[in-house]
Amino acid sequence: MKDLNYDLYDIVELKKPHPCTSHSKQFQIIKLGADLKIQCLGCGNVILISRDIFNTRFKRVLEHKDCVIYK
């Protein structure tokens, strides 16, 4: 079983890339709840995703952050 220890403002890596021009797999969590709001670190788009889908696509935590990255 995977270790699902992610928190608010952490930078995480997902299994599949975001379909933007940068094809980034790195996202920052900007809202936690039943749904998660994540921001693509390649293009800056914000995505609302359910926790169940996020947990299946989650790969690992890259960095623990304490502040929000705004582009």
Buried (B, 14 or more C-beta within 10 A) or exposed (E): EEEEEBEEBBBBBBEEBBEEEEEBBBBBBBEBEEEBBBBBBBBEEEEEBEBEEBEEBBEEBBEEBEEEEEE
